[in-house]
Amino acid sequence: MTATFLDRLARTRAQMASVGIDVVLLSVGLDMPWLVGYHAMPLERLTMLVVPREGDVTLVIPRLEAPRVIEMPEVFGLRPWNETDDPVAVTADLVRAHGARTVAVGDQMWSRFLVDLLPLLPGIDWRRAVDVLGPLRMRKDAAEIAALRAAGAAVDRIAGELQAGRIPLVGRTEAEVSADLSARILAEGHDVVNFAIVAAGENAASPHHHPGSRVIRRDEIVLCDFGGTMAGYCSDITRCVFTGEIPSDVAAAYAVLKEAQAASVASATIGASCESIDAAARDIIAAAGYGEYFVHRTGHGIGMDAHEDPYIVSGNTLALADGHAFSIEPGIYLPGQWGMRLEDIVVATVDGPDPMNRVEHSLVRVDA
């Protein structure tokens, strides 16, 4: 892995030079583990990776956390601090030692540390680290795509069990089914469950419904959106099933949704803009009369984070490049009645869009 991190560091420094950044400061969040493999705990004790455009990379870390670090001296050095030290001052000293005038900070850095750092570094031009790391993390390499594929296959198997009626629904609460899905996510090899949305009937009209005590009944739609983190990379899938005979209005709406999702996936070719991929789904849904009921963007990037760049949304003119990974998940939501969403993870490749999820896309009737 050392070679991987050295390559990422070299590309990071090239990007820093391109956008005029002298030092990057990374704390909590996933930029640091992507760059050097260490995932900082979200503590009141500061952990900070100081990445200069030139010179040594230093991980400022509480001494009691240092044993957790897998050391790679070729990539970074350690600067453990004691309980009576001031780690913000240590960080400021390192920034000054590199003569930095422009410093980029990670989006997830706690404000308490940034507020303390600002007066110690007057005259600094402050920027966001996403300007440096965003374009790099967006483009997944072969190993990252393999990790996304493995995670996608794992949740595909669970969705297949759902569609086959092997996950009991009727008579159970949404929360009980959510817990069942969560257990299956872990059993399929994920390290963490990120979410397991289960929304029945009218609750499915709320895109991010929190599963609760609502009992699932016969003859209604059940929306399941679930995923986790497996070997550092995320899965995310949405499938809907119907617990009985599918009414004609629901079947018609779902046919529109399925067509829109397929068109959006097919449009996700290298060079296509993110907003055009959103439009490919949205235009079909709008033409069928459901435009006002598609209330969110078509997709989000995915990788180590469940939601990251690139975002598949109107106004994002970014052109897809080889290795961009993202969800395609249009939805139709009729308040008080029902909702439906269909989601795959897709990677843009030179051979065309490569879906990480291939389980059945139809609205399946289940007797479960």
VOGU-427422 format. One record per residue (C-alpha): residue number from 0; residue in one letter; x, y, z. Coordinates in Angstrom, 2 decimals. Last residue first. Layout:
# VOGU-427422
+-----+---------+---------+---------+---------+
| num | residuo |       x |       y |       z |
+-----+---------+---------+---------+---------+
| NUM |       A |       X |       Y |       Z |
...
+-----+---------+---------+---------+---------+
# end
This chain:
# VOGU-427422
+-----+---------+---------+---------+---------+
| num | residuo |       x |       y |       z |
+-----+---------+---------+---------+---------+
| 367 |       A |  -43.86 |  -12.04 |    2.26 |
| 366 |       D |  -45.98 |  -12.47 |   -0.83 |
| 365 |       V |  -43.84 |  -10.32 |   -3.09 |
| 364 |       R |  -44.73 |   -8.47 |   -6.29 |
| 363 |       V |  -41.63 |   -7.08 |   -7.98 |
| 362 |       L |  -41.29 |   -3.54 |   -9.33 |
| 361 |       S |  -38.74 |   -4.16 |  -12.06 |
| 360 |       H |  -35.00 |   -3.46 |  -11.78 |
| 359 |       E |  -33.80 |   -7.02 |  -11.07 |
| 358 |       V |  -30.27 |   -7.16 |   -9.56 |
| 357 |       R |  -27.47 |   -5.62 |  -11.61 |
| 356 |       N |  -25.77 |   -3.17 |   -9.27 |
| 355 |       M |  -22.20 |   -1.95 |   -9.93 |
| 354 |       P |  -23.32 |   -0.48 |  -13.23 |
| 353 |       D |  -20.58 |    0.18 |  -15.83 |
| 352 |       P |  -21.38 |    3.12 |  -18.12 |
| 351 |       G |  -19.38 |    2.98 |  -21.37 |
| 350 |       D |  -16.27 |    1.18 |  -22.59 |
| 349 |       V |  -13.96 |    4.07 |  -21.66 |
| 348 |       T |  -15.46 |    3.88 |  -18.19 |
| 347 |       A |  -17.96 |    5.84 |  -16.07 |
| 346 |       V |  -18.84 |    3.93 |  -12.90 |
| 345 |       V |  -22.47 |    3.40 |  -11.90 |
| 344 |       I |  -24.16 |    2.77 |   -8.54 |
| 343 |       D |  -27.78 |    1.77 |   -9.00 |
| 342 |       E |  -30.98 |    3.25 |   -7.64 |
| 341 |       L |  -34.72 |    3.00 |   -8.30 |
| 340 |       R |  -37.07 |    5.15 |   -6.22 |
| 339 |       M |  -40.78 |    4.94 |   -5.42 |
| 338 |       G |  -43.27 |    6.85 |   -3.31 |
| 337 |       W |  -46.81 |    6.33 |   -2.14 |
| 336 |       Q |  -50.06 |    8.05 |   -1.18 |
| 335 |       G |  -49.88 |   10.89 |    1.35 |
| 334 |       P |  -47.44 |   12.88 |   -0.75 |
| 333 |       L |  -46.86 |   11.38 |   -4.23 |
| 332 |       Y |  -43.13 |   10.71 |   -4.59 |
| 331 |       I |  -41.42 |    9.77 |   -7.85 |
| 330 |       G |  -37.72 |    8.92 |   -7.73 |
| 329 |       P |  -34.55 |    9.05 |   -9.80 |
| 328 |       E |  -31.54 |    7.19 |   -8.43 |
| 327 |       I |  -28.37 |    7.08 |  -10.55 |
| 326 |       S |  -25.52 |    6.84 |   -8.07 |
| 325 |       F |  -21.95 |    7.89 |   -8.75 |
| 324 |       A |  -18.44 |    6.74 |   -9.64 |
| 323 |       H |  -16.06 |    8.73 |  -11.87 |
| 322 |       G |  -13.32 |    6.40 |  -13.06 |
| 321 |       D |  -12.96 |    7.65 |  -16.64 |
| 320 |       A |  -14.19 |   11.23 |  -16.77 |
| 319 |       L |  -17.66 |   12.74 |  -16.65 |
| 318 |       A |  -17.91 |   16.39 |  -17.66 |
| 317 |       L |  -18.60 |   18.89 |  -14.88 |
| 316 |       T |  -21.48 |   21.20 |  -15.86 |
| 315 |       N |  -23.26 |   20.87 |  -12.51 |
| 314 |       G |  -26.25 |   23.20 |  -12.85 |
| 313 |       S |  -28.85 |   20.44 |  -12.78 |
| 312 |       V |  -27.69 |   17.55 |  -10.63 |
| 311 |       I |  -25.59 |   14.42 |  -10.75 |
| 310 |       Y |  -23.14 |   15.25 |   -7.95 |
| 309 |       P |  -19.49 |   14.32 |   -8.54 |
| 308 |       D |  -18.35 |   14.45 |   -5.77 |
| 307 |       E |  -19.10 |   12.80 |   -2.45 |
| 306 |       H |  -21.96 |   11.02 |   -0.68 |
| 305 |       A |  -21.42 |    7.54 |    0.80 |
| 304 |       D |  -17.81 |    8.53 |    1.42 |
| 303 |       M |  -15.00 |    6.09 |    0.65 |
| 302 |       G |  -16.43 |    6.02 |   -2.86 |
| 301 |       I |  -19.67 |    7.57 |   -4.01 |
| 300 |       G |  -20.75 |   10.51 |   -6.13 |
| 299 |       H |  -24.35 |   11.63 |   -5.92 |
| 298 |       G |  -27.43 |   11.13 |   -8.03 |
| 297 |       T |  -30.59 |   12.25 |   -9.79 |
| 296 |       R |  -31.06 |   15.37 |   -7.69 |
| 295 |       H |  -34.16 |   15.60 |   -5.50 |
| 294 |       V |  -37.90 |   16.34 |   -5.70 |
| 293 |       F |  -39.23 |   14.18 |   -8.51 |
| 292 |       Y |  -42.93 |   14.72 |   -7.73 |
| 291 |       E |  -43.18 |   18.02 |   -9.61 |
| 290 |       G |  -42.08 |   16.26 |  -12.79 |
| 289 |       Y |  -44.66 |   13.46 |  -12.60 |
| 288 |       G |  -46.64 |   14.30 |  -15.74 |
| 287 |       A |  -45.16 |   11.67 |  -18.06 |
| 286 |       A |  -43.05 |   14.31 |  -19.79 |
| 285 |       A |  -41.64 |   15.33 |  -16.39 |
| 284 |       I |  -40.45 |   11.80 |  -15.61 |
| 283 |       I |  -38.83 |   11.45 |  -19.02 |
| 282 |       D |  -37.17 |   14.87 |  -18.77 |
| 281 |       R |  -35.88 |   14.18 |  -15.25 |
| 280 |       A |  -34.03 |   10.99 |  -16.14 |
| 279 |       A |  -31.99 |   12.31 |  -19.06 |
| 278 |       A |  -31.87 |   15.72 |  -17.38 |
| 277 |       D |  -29.82 |   14.38 |  -14.47 |
| 276 |       I |  -27.38 |   12.83 |  -16.93 |
| 275 |       S |  -27.23 |   16.16 |  -18.78 |
| 274 |       E |  -26.47 |   17.94 |  -15.50 |
| 273 |       C |  -23.46 |   15.73 |  -14.84 |
| 272 |       S |  -22.06 |   16.62 |  -18.23 |
| 271 |       A |  -21.30 |   13.87 |  -20.73 |
| 270 |       G |  -17.61 |   13.57 |  -21.61 |
| 269 |       I |  -17.31 |    9.92 |  -20.65 |
| 268 |       T |  -20.71 |    8.27 |  -20.85 |
| 267 |       A |  -23.51 |    8.43 |  -18.30 |
| 266 |       S |  -26.35 |    8.62 |  -20.86 |
| 265 |       A |  -27.15 |    4.89 |  -20.57 |
| 264 |       V |  -27.56 |    5.23 |  -16.79 |
| 263 |       S |  -29.94 |    8.17 |  -17.22 |
| 262 |       A |  -31.98 |    6.33 |  -19.83 |
| 261 |       A |  -32.26 |    3.27 |  -17.57 |
| 260 |       Q |  -33.39 |    5.39 |  -14.64 |
| 259 |       A |  -35.98 |    7.21 |  -16.72 |
| 258 |       E |  -37.40 |    3.99 |  -18.19 |
| 257 |       K |  -37.66 |    2.42 |  -14.74 |
| 256 |       L |  -39.36 |    5.51 |  -13.33 |
| 255 |       V |  -41.87 |    5.66 |  -16.19 |
| 254 |       A |  -42.71 |    1.98 |  -15.73 |
| 253 |       Y |  -43.01 |    2.66 |  -11.99 |
| 252 |       A |  -45.65 |    5.32 |  -12.62 |
| 251 |       A |  -47.68 |    2.96 |  -14.78 |
| 250 |       A |  -47.45 |    0.10 |  -12.27 |
| 249 |       V |  -48.50 |    2.41 |   -9.43 |
| 248 |       D |  -51.51 |    3.66 |  -11.41 |
| 247 |       S |  -52.45 |    0.11 |  -12.47 |
| 246 |       P |  -52.42 |   -1.30 |   -8.96 |
| 245 |       I |  -49.80 |   -3.99 |   -8.16 |
| 244 |       E |  -51.40 |   -7.11 |   -6.70 |
| 243 |       G |  -49.83 |   -7.79 |   -3.33 |
| 242 |       T |  -46.97 |   -6.72 |   -1.11 |
| 241 |       F |  -45.21 |   -4.51 |   -3.66 |
| 240 |       V |  -41.42 |   -4.27 |   -3.91 |
| 239 |       C |  -39.09 |   -1.32 |   -4.29 |
| 238 |       R |  -35.33 |   -1.34 |   -4.79 |
| 237 |       T |  -32.67 |    1.14 |   -3.74 |
| 236 |       I |  -28.94 |    0.49 |   -3.61 |
| 235 |       D |  -25.90 |    2.05 |   -1.94 |
| 234 |       S |  -22.53 |    0.43 |   -1.28 |
| 233 |       C |  -19.51 |    2.20 |    0.12 |
| 232 |       Y |  -15.77 |    1.65 |    0.09 |
| 231 |       G |  -13.31 |    1.11 |    2.97 |
| 230 |       A |  -13.20 |   -2.69 |    2.91 |
| 229 |       M |  -17.01 |   -2.70 |    2.96 |
| 228 |       T |  -18.99 |    0.38 |    4.00 |
| 227 |       G |  -22.76 |    0.27 |    4.14 |
| 226 |       G |  -25.90 |    0.37 |    2.06 |
| 225 |       F |  -29.67 |    0.48 |    2.06 |
| 224 |       D |  -32.69 |    1.96 |    0.31 |
| 223 |       C |  -35.83 |   -0.16 |    0.68 |
| 222 |       L |  -39.19 |    1.15 |   -0.58 |
| 221 |       V |  -42.26 |   -0.92 |    0.28 |
| 220 |       I |  -45.36 |   -0.49 |   -1.89 |
| 219 |       E |  -48.74 |   -1.53 |   -0.58 |
| 218 |       D |  -51.22 |   -4.35 |   -0.93 |
| 217 |       R |  -50.60 |   -6.14 |    2.36 |
| 216 |       R |  -49.46 |   -4.17 |    5.36 |
| 215 |       I |  -46.15 |   -3.05 |    6.82 |
| 214 |       V |  -46.48 |   -1.94 |   10.44 |
| 213 |       R |  -45.39 |    1.66 |   11.14 |
| 212 |       S |  -43.22 |    1.62 |   14.27 |
| 211 |       G |  -40.27 |    3.39 |   12.73 |
| 210 |       P |  -38.10 |    3.58 |    9.64 |
| 209 |       H |  -36.72 |    7.10 |    9.11 |
| 208 |       H |  -37.92 |    8.42 |    5.76 |
| 207 |       H |  -35.23 |    9.91 |    3.54 |
| 206 |       P |  -37.27 |   10.16 |    0.32 |
| 205 |       S |  -40.60 |   10.82 |    2.11 |
| 204 |       A |  -43.27 |    9.49 |   -0.30 |
| 203 |       A |  -42.35 |    5.99 |    0.89 |
| 202 |       N |  -44.16 |    6.80 |    4.13 |
| 201 |       E |  -47.46 |    6.67 |    2.24 |
| 200 |       G |  -47.06 |    2.97 |    1.66 |
| 199 |       A |  -44.07 |    1.50 |    3.47 |
| 198 |       A |  -40.63 |    3.03 |    3.98 |
| 197 |       V |  -37.55 |    1.01 |    4.90 |
| 196 |       I |  -34.30 |    2.96 |    4.91 |
| 195 |       A |  -31.21 |    0.99 |    5.91 |
| 194 |       F |  -28.27 |    3.33 |    6.45 |
| 193 |       N |  -24.48 |    3.34 |    6.78 |
| 192 |       V |  -24.09 |   -0.22 |    8.05 |
| 191 |       V |  -20.42 |   -0.79 |    8.88 |
| 190 |       D |  -17.81 |   -3.48 |    8.20 |
| 189 |       H |  -19.63 |   -5.00 |    5.25 |
| 188 |       G |  -19.06 |   -8.68 |    4.65 |
| 187 |       E |  -22.45 |  -10.01 |    3.57 |
| 186 |       A |  -23.32 |  -10.78 |    7.20 |
| 185 |       L |  -22.96 |   -7.07 |    7.96 |
| 184 |       I |  -25.42 |   -6.10 |    5.24 |
| 183 |       R |  -27.71 |   -8.95 |    6.33 |
| 182 |       A |  -27.86 |   -7.62 |    9.87 |
| 181 |       S |  -28.72 |   -4.16 |    8.56 |
| 180 |       L |  -31.47 |   -5.55 |    6.34 |
| 179 |       D |  -33.04 |   -7.29 |    9.34 |
| 178 |       A |  -32.75 |   -4.13 |   11.45 |
| 177 |       S |  -34.52 |   -2.18 |    8.70 |
| 176 |       V |  -37.20 |   -4.88 |    8.55 |
| 175 |       E |  -37.80 |   -4.50 |   12.29 |
| 174 |       A |  -37.84 |   -0.70 |   12.03 |
| 173 |       E |  -40.39 |   -0.79 |    9.22 |
| 172 |       T |  -42.60 |   -2.84 |   11.50 |
| 171 |       R |  -43.44 |   -6.45 |   10.72 |
| 170 |       G |  -46.91 |   -7.73 |    9.81 |
| 169 |       V |  -46.15 |   -7.98 |    6.11 |
| 168 |       L |  -42.41 |   -7.82 |    5.39 |
| 167 |       P |  -40.55 |  -11.12 |    5.75 |
| 166 |       I |  -37.26 |  -11.21 |    3.83 |
| 165 |       R |  -37.22 |  -14.30 |    1.59 |
| 164 |       G |  -39.84 |  -12.87 |   -0.75 |
| 163 |       A |  -37.67 |  -13.33 |   -3.84 |
| 162 |       Q |  -37.45 |   -9.55 |   -4.31 |
| 161 |       L |  -36.03 |   -9.07 |   -0.81 |
| 160 |       E |  -33.57 |  -11.93 |   -1.27 |
| 159 |       G |  -32.44 |  -10.36 |   -4.54 |
| 158 |       A |  -32.00 |   -7.03 |   -2.77 |
| 157 |       I |  -29.73 |   -8.81 |   -0.28 |
| 156 |       R |  -27.67 |  -10.36 |   -3.06 |
| 155 |       D |  -27.42 |   -6.99 |   -4.79 |
| 154 |       V |  -26.14 |   -5.57 |   -1.49 |
| 153 |       A |  -23.09 |   -7.86 |   -1.69 |
| 152 |       A |  -22.58 |   -7.33 |   -5.42 |
| 151 |       G |  -22.39 |   -3.58 |   -4.87 |
| 150 |       A |  -19.76 |   -3.95 |   -2.14 |
| 149 |       A |  -17.66 |   -6.16 |   -4.43 |
| 148 |       R |  -18.06 |   -3.73 |   -7.35 |
| 147 |       L |  -17.16 |   -0.73 |   -5.21 |
| 146 |       A |  -14.00 |   -2.52 |   -4.05 |
| 145 |       A |  -13.10 |   -3.45 |   -7.63 |
| 144 |       I |  -13.63 |    0.17 |   -8.64 |
| 143 |       E |  -11.24 |    1.27 |   -5.88 |
| 142 |       A |   -8.61 |   -1.24 |   -7.01 |
| 141 |       A |   -8.91 |   -0.12 |  -10.64 |
| 140 |       D |   -8.53 |    3.57 |   -9.81 |
| 139 |       K |  -11.41 |    5.86 |   -8.89 |
| 138 |       R |  -11.57 |    9.37 |  -10.29 |
| 137 |       M |  -13.53 |   11.52 |   -7.85 |
| 136 |       R |  -10.81 |   11.32 |   -5.21 |
| 135 |       L |   -8.39 |   13.27 |   -7.39 |
| 134 |       P |  -10.79 |   16.03 |   -8.46 |
| 133 |       G |  -11.92 |   16.55 |   -4.85 |
| 132 |       L |   -8.45 |   16.43 |   -3.29 |
| 131 |       V |   -7.11 |   19.85 |   -4.25 |
| 130 |       D |  -10.13 |   22.13 |   -4.52 |
| 129 |       V |  -11.73 |   19.92 |   -1.85 |
| 128 |       A |   -9.03 |   21.26 |    0.48 |
| 127 |       R |  -10.96 |   24.51 |    0.84 |
| 126 |       R |   -9.05 |   27.80 |    0.85 |
| 125 |       W |   -7.58 |   30.23 |    3.36 |
| 124 |       D |   -5.21 |   33.02 |    2.26 |
| 123 |       I |   -2.95 |   33.45 |    5.29 |
| 122 |       G |   -2.20 |   36.94 |    6.56 |
| 121 |       P |   -2.44 |   36.00 |   10.21 |
| 120 |       L |   -1.57 |   32.43 |   11.16 |
| 119 |       L |   -1.96 |   32.10 |   14.94 |
| 118 |       P |   -5.19 |   34.12 |   14.86 |
| 117 |       L |   -6.78 |   31.59 |   12.45 |
| 116 |       L |   -5.76 |   28.38 |   14.25 |
| 115 |       D |   -8.11 |   28.69 |   17.22 |
| 114 |       V |  -11.10 |   29.26 |   14.92 |
| 113 |       L |   -9.95 |   26.34 |   12.76 |
| 112 |       F |   -9.73 |   24.04 |   15.76 |
| 111 |       R |  -13.15 |   24.92 |   17.19 |
| 110 |       S |  -14.63 |   24.80 |   13.65 |
| 109 |       W |  -14.04 |   21.07 |   13.43 |
| 108 |       M |  -12.33 |   20.07 |   10.21 |
| 107 |       Q |  -14.85 |   18.27 |    8.01 |
| 106 |       D |  -14.37 |   20.37 |    4.88 |
| 105 |       G |  -10.61 |   19.89 |    4.92 |
| 104 |       V |   -8.43 |   22.99 |    5.05 |
| 103 |       A |   -6.42 |   24.68 |    2.30 |
| 102 |       V |   -3.54 |   27.03 |    3.12 |
| 101 |       T |   -2.11 |   29.83 |    0.96 |
| 100 |       R |    0.85 |   31.84 |    2.29 |
|  99 |       A |    2.95 |   28.94 |    3.52 |
|  98 |       G |    6.57 |   29.45 |    4.52 |
|  97 |       H |    6.97 |   25.72 |    5.25 |
|  96 |       A |    8.03 |   26.37 |    8.83 |
|  95 |       R |    4.99 |   28.62 |    9.23 |
|  94 |       V |    2.64 |   25.71 |    8.56 |
|  93 |       L |    4.57 |   23.49 |   10.96 |
|  92 |       D |    4.46 |   26.12 |   13.71 |
|  91 |       A |    0.70 |   26.55 |   13.18 |
|  90 |       T |    0.18 |   22.82 |   13.62 |
|  89 |       V |    2.14 |   22.79 |   16.86 |
|  88 |       A |    0.15 |   25.81 |   18.04 |
|  87 |       V |   -3.07 |   23.91 |   17.33 |
|  86 |       P |   -1.64 |   20.88 |   19.14 |
|  85 |       D |   -1.11 |   22.85 |   22.39 |
|  84 |       D |    0.80 |   20.50 |   24.70 |
|  83 |       T |   -0.32 |   19.51 |   28.22 |
|  82 |       E |   -1.92 |   16.24 |   27.13 |
|  81 |       N |    1.13 |   15.27 |   25.10 |
|  80 |       W |    1.62 |   15.59 |   21.35 |
|  79 |       P |    2.75 |   12.98 |   18.83 |
|  78 |       R |    4.44 |   14.35 |   15.67 |
|  77 |       L |    4.57 |   11.40 |   13.28 |
|  76 |       G |    6.24 |   11.36 |    9.87 |
|  75 |       F |    4.63 |   10.79 |    6.50 |
|  74 |       V |    4.92 |    8.83 |    3.22 |
|  73 |       E |    8.36 |    7.18 |    3.30 |
|  72 |       P |    8.04 |    6.82 |    7.06 |
|  71 |       M |    4.93 |    4.65 |    6.67 |
|  70 |       E |    3.59 |    4.00 |   10.16 |
|  69 |       I |    0.33 |    2.17 |   10.64 |
|  68 |       V |   -1.18 |    4.48 |   13.25 |
|  67 |       R |   -3.20 |    3.08 |   16.15 |
|  66 |       P |   -0.21 |    3.32 |   18.52 |
|  65 |       A |   -0.22 |    7.13 |   18.01 |
|  64 |       E |   -3.67 |    7.64 |   19.58 |
|  63 |       L |   -2.40 |    8.06 |   23.17 |
|  62 |       R |    0.22 |   10.53 |   21.92 |
|  61 |       P |   -2.46 |   12.75 |   20.40 |
|  60 |       I |   -1.61 |   13.24 |   16.70 |
|  59 |       V |    0.11 |   15.71 |   14.40 |
|  58 |       L |    0.75 |   13.73 |   11.21 |
|  57 |       T |    3.57 |   15.35 |    9.27 |
|  56 |       V |    4.31 |   15.41 |    5.52 |
|  55 |       D |    7.92 |   16.36 |    4.81 |
|  54 |       G |    8.93 |   18.95 |    2.25 |
|  53 |       E |    7.31 |   20.51 |   -0.81 |
|  52 |       R |    3.64 |   21.22 |   -1.46 |
|  51 |       P |    3.18 |   20.88 |    2.27 |
|  50 |       V |    0.77 |   18.31 |    3.76 |
|  49 |       V |    0.03 |   18.74 |    7.47 |
|  48 |       L |   -2.20 |   15.92 |    8.73 |
|  47 |       M |   -4.02 |   17.01 |   11.87 |
|  46 |       T |   -5.38 |   15.07 |   14.86 |
|  45 |       L |   -6.79 |   17.35 |   17.54 |
|  44 |       R |   -8.13 |   16.00 |   20.84 |
|  43 |       E |  -11.83 |   16.76 |   21.11 |
|  42 |       L |  -12.25 |   13.47 |   19.30 |
|  41 |       P |  -13.67 |   12.40 |   15.95 |
|  40 |       M |  -11.24 |    9.47 |   15.51 |
|  39 |       A |   -8.76 |   10.00 |   12.72 |
|  38 |       H |   -8.69 |    7.44 |    9.89 |
|  37 |       Y |   -5.10 |    6.77 |    8.80 |
|  36 |       G |   -4.40 |    5.39 |    5.31 |
|  35 |       V |   -2.20 |    8.22 |    4.05 |
|  34 |       L |   -4.16 |   10.05 |    1.31 |
|  33 |       W |   -7.51 |    8.27 |    1.31 |
|  32 |       P |   -7.39 |    7.99 |    5.10 |
|  31 |       M |   -6.82 |   11.75 |    5.35 |
|  30 |       D |   -9.49 |   12.79 |    2.85 |
|  29 |       L |  -12.05 |   10.68 |    4.69 |
|  28 |       G |  -13.16 |   13.02 |    7.44 |
|  27 |       V |  -11.45 |   14.27 |   10.58 |
|  26 |       S |   -8.35 |   16.45 |   10.17 |
|  25 |       L |   -6.64 |   17.52 |    6.96 |
|  24 |       L |   -4.49 |   20.61 |    6.48 |
|  23 |       V |   -3.15 |   21.30 |    2.97 |
|  22 |       V |   -0.14 |   23.56 |    2.54 |
|  21 |       D |    1.13 |   25.80 |   -0.28 |
|  20 |       I |   -1.97 |   25.85 |   -2.53 |
|  19 |       G |   -1.77 |   27.52 |   -5.96 |
|  18 |       V |   -4.35 |   25.54 |   -7.94 |
|  17 |       S |   -1.92 |   23.66 |  -10.19 |
|  16 |       A |    0.80 |   23.41 |   -7.56 |
|  15 |       M |   -1.63 |   21.83 |   -5.12 |
|  14 |       Q |   -2.78 |   19.46 |   -7.90 |
|  13 |       A |    0.81 |   18.31 |   -8.44 |
|  12 |       R |    1.15 |   17.88 |   -4.68 |
|  11 |       T |   -1.98 |   15.74 |   -4.53 |
|  10 |       R |   -0.78 |   13.64 |   -7.46 |
|   9 |       A |    2.49 |   12.94 |   -5.65 |
|   8 |       L |    0.66 |   12.15 |   -2.42 |
|   7 |       R |   -1.67 |    9.75 |   -4.23 |
|   6 |       D |    1.30 |    7.97 |   -5.81 |
|   5 |       L |    3.08 |    7.74 |   -2.45 |
|   4 |       F |   -0.12 |    6.36 |   -0.93 |
|   3 |       T |   -0.44 |    3.64 |   -3.56 |
|   2 |       A |    3.25 |    2.75 |   -3.30 |
|   1 |       T |    2.94 |    2.37 |    0.47 |
|   0 |       M |    0.00 |    0.00 |    0.00 |
+-----+---------+---------+---------+---------+
# end
